[in-house]
């Protein structure tokens, strides 16, 4: 009988194995037995007219020549039993586990296009995003199954040009104090998303006044921050302007030099610590997007533009009880 299939594990049959002999057998079964024996393997008949390649000894040839013994199973990295233990989370945990947290210093060190926070999130384990988009997905979920929460407010589609690949997010990482990725199962505290939550806390404390100005090839930014006169709080304002013509084709928008996207965002925050131990804050996040396409030629002269404006204003009160937050 001629066996149709050979069944083996790459842990046993290493891709780098070199056959050191020239087989002398005439029958296919003898040739196979010689080859396997020369590298310390053996064969056995398997189900469905298959042949199993196993670790072990075995002359396997009719002349009875002694062959080298196979390496032990531990050396080959093969295990007969694999035990998988899934993680467990009770319904009363109160908070989904934090998979990874990034502090302000980490965010500023991660290389990302335009220093965008969406391009930083997809560097975390289990997070992926397309090269032309800042919208991320976690552990195979859709981008719509993940949520971005900034200072307690969930932002829906927090991206520039959300109808054109969503290439950048609305929040400047220069104002972020901490970012936490929370993947997996959630309690009712987090709502109806089942992919992941990205929680962002912006700066609350400012030691002294300061101004940051940065000019780049894709965007420019300015950040102004200062403590309140009585020392009980702080305020900050951060604005960015985007002009990414240089990477329009890389973003998947097409159009080359004829496509002119313009984007801008502004974040403002005022914070005060009250005598009761409560931290009150007022926040604002605004964005402006415009994308224009110019078609010009001898027989054609057409211009198309899409403009969108969005704004969020919210207030927040956080009461500190020891190390806990209510």
Secondary structure, 3 states (H helix, E strand, C coil): CCCCEEECCCCCCCCCCCCCCCCCCCCHHHHHHHHHHHCCEEEEEECCCEEEEEECCCCCCCCCCCCCCCCCHHHHCCCCCCCCCCCCCCCCCCCCCCCEEEEHHHHHHCCCHHHEHHHHHCCCCCEEECCCCCCEEECCCCHHHEEEEECCEEECCCEECCCCCCCEECCEHHHEEEEEEEECCCCHHHCCCCCEEEEEEECCCCCCCEEEEEECCCEEEEEEEEECCCCCEEEEEEEEEECCHHHCCCCCCCCHHHEEEEEEEEEEEEEEECCCCEEEEEEEEEEEEEEEEEEECCCCEEEEEEEEEEEEEEEEEEEEECCEEC
